[in-house]
């Protein structure tokens, strides 16, 4: 069975976006971006909330054609376009770019199990909360960036405590700490 992995950027004070929803603070250096490309190349499905999907769809379909794109941006664009995607949204009917729109988390497990690899979730706090509420998250990979936002959105288990086990901790570019936690049910 494929896993559902939350892939989240967070500030040092625990926020996933700034007070006004901004996401201009993530410190993605070459080593971290290379990790993103090499890890996500083996994914089977990308899962988004509508807002994050809209942000991704505005850049990644053309990123490898832009003159100032880095080699990692070009490589990720080539991963992103054909990757099967699920978009959790009650306001969209279609999303394009090899995407399936789901009005709720129902049906997501079947898409994940039919995928050719693990599913990576790039949604915001509401998307993660919906997946937690449905008890679908198997693992968290959180990248903690060296910035304090002082407010904004965060993610959390909606129905109380969840036992996690640290499976890996790694520093990227001497600045960002990547933490990989697995649910205790998956720790064996």
Secondary structure as GFF3:
##gff-version 3
##sequence-region A 1 188
A	DSSP	beta_strand	4	11	.	.	.	ID=ss1
A	DSSP	alpha_helix	30	40	.	.	.	ID=ss2
A	DSSP	beta_strand	45	49	.	.	.	ID=ss3
A	DSSP	alpha_helix	50	57	.	.	.	ID=ss4
A	DSSP	three_ten_helix	63	65	.	.	.	ID=ss5
A	DSSP	alpha_helix	71	82	.	.	.	ID=ss6
A	DSSP	beta_strand	85	88	.	.	.	ID=ss7
A	DSSP	beta_strand	99	102	.	.	.	ID=ss8
A	DSSP	alpha_helix	108	114	.	.	.	ID=ss9
A	DSSP	beta_strand	119	121	.	.	.	ID=ss10
A	DSSP	alpha_helix	125	133	.	.	.	ID=ss11
A	DSSP	beta_strand	139	145	.	.	.	ID=ss12
A	DSSP	beta_strand	164	172	.	.	.	ID=ss13
A	DSSP	beta_strand	176	183	.	.	.	ID=ss14
A	DSSP	three_ten_helix	184	186	.	.	.	ID=ss15
###
